[in-house]
Amino acid sequence: MGAESGVYALHGFNPSPYSVKMRALMRYRRLPFVWHATGNPRDVAVAAGLPPVIPVLRFPDGRVMNDSTPLAHALEREHPGRRSVVPDDPALAYLSDLLEDFGDEWITKMMFHYRWYYADDRAFAQVWVVSSRDPVMEKGARRQAMQVFNDRQVGRMALVGCTEENRPVIEESYRFVLDTLGRHLRQVPFLLGSRPSLADFGIYGQLQILSVDPTPAAEMRARAPDVFCWLMRLDDASGVDGAWIDAAAPLPEGITALLKHAGATYLPFLAANARALQDGAETFEVEVLGRPYAQGPFRYQGKCFDALRKRLAALPAAARRRLEPVLEEAGCLRHLA
């Protein structure tokens, strides 16, 4: 597509949480794009000299970028004021960033765990992933591709913390997120108002996959049908118009509960990960929800932690004065300040 067309090209695939996150975000913002969802989108990134991270977005002027969070912010710069997913109030904008990061980097552990731990989910994921890339692959090649992908992903489970020892923490956290979001969404249509924020899309990306894979999907529909309905609304929210919650009013109970959960799970994990990176440790352990949680450190999540801390420090003084008591009560401030 040429620059004159004004049309983006989004390269991803349907079983990728970050790909469907960006697809939903662009639909909501009414940005014209073509969805390229077959083949290997990582090849597009590599050909552009980028890390093999999806989704990949080709701008109308030919620029190519990847990684969903930087892409979301790039689109804010490209189209300021056009159905923004960043709240106008800086304190709410920070909460949106924090909850998006919680979705991208903590709820993703739930997505990865359920997809590759249970036999029914592994069997389905192999079909979904391979058929998404090439729906008419020859039978023998298809069987081989499914096995190769299964072995690769199962082999990475410990790397991302999806171990038998961590399973109780991950599954308890999934149930908490479902229960909390279910209650919240019966009172407020989206996380921070009657319009979706970046936080909605970050959490949506992971939960959308969990709503399709057999085991977590069954639990979601039985435990939190309102969450499933929210995912369907958010998949294409191009017709949604709305407003942010009142920044001066107390936060909805569901948001306070999610922040407290992030303060009890994700932020202690990030802090321990950062210490392990600083110390050059091969593994680290941290107590999460009263249980030990252990894995190897991740540099990308170290960058996420650093970005959250810097963003909080850079807030206008008035916004920080409003926000810090909220973060302190949620158990988040001690990790972020």
Secondary structure, 3 states (H helix, E strand, C coil): CCHHHCCEEEECCCCCHHHHHHHHHHHHCCCCEEEECCCCHHHHHHHCCCCCCCCEEECCCCCEEECHHHHHHHHHHHCCCCCCCCCCCHHHHHHHHHHHHHHHHHHHHHHHHHHHHCHHHHHHHHHHHHHHHCCCCCHHHHHHHHHHHHHHHHHCCHHHCCCCCCHHHHHHHHHHHHHHHHHHHCCCCECCECCCCHHHHHHHHHHHHHCCCHHHHHHHHHHCHHHHHHHHHHHCCCCCCCCECCCCCCCCHHHHHHHHHHHHCHHHHHHHHHHHHHHCCCCEEEEECCEEEEECCCHHHHHHHHHHHHHHHCCCHHHHHHHHHHHHHCCCHHHHC
